[in-house]
């Protein structure tokens, strides 16, 4: 945990912050913070800064905080993600939060097991906890929005534009494609939507429907990656391409 995330309910009338539970336990048992020391803190949805430890007793942490800095810049990326295996989703959601994704739409697909929709991993409180873990790691404060859609075609045909907008570059990492990411014009796009299929990939109908709605296919190379590997690789490649473009502009 590289950042203690604060919520409105943590603030006391005198302006100090009081925390219990996992965060207080981490400060005491892992950070071993003593009164007078400072910890990195951030307010959920707001600024980051420092917190001076006033009290750190078993189960209770009290801080005097100063929130002065902006969190890391956003990645300008949304994900349309076929729901992966629950174990994989436990890795993908924290990674998405760490890497500054703004919105994740978890959608059904032909190769998605119906049982995945019954997984506790999709419970709102479980999803939020996974996202918070990602924010804590990255020292970020802004939660991605997560939507769940059980019908692929109606979402693509009826909701896609409203959810993601019409200005973002739409990209489709899909093994049959030949051109690499740097040849699809991603460097100049302020916003990108990535449509990542399940293990096994999108079936032809799904890929064709996505292409009909503006998604441009590209290749990640000759290796076939699992979803929990592909998502960080995709976001990392996109970030590097944008950084290289900014340095040469």
Secondary structure by P-SEA (a helix, b strand, c coil): cccccccccccccccbbbbccaaaaaacccccccccbbbbbbcccbbbbbbccccccccbbbbbccccccccccccbbbbcccccaaaaaaaaaaaaaacccbbbbcccccccccccccccccaaaaaaaaaaaaaaaccccccbbbbbcccccccccccccccccccbbbbbcccccccccccccccccbbbbbccccccccaaaaaaaaaabbbbbbcccccccaaaaaaaaaaaaaaaaaaaaaac
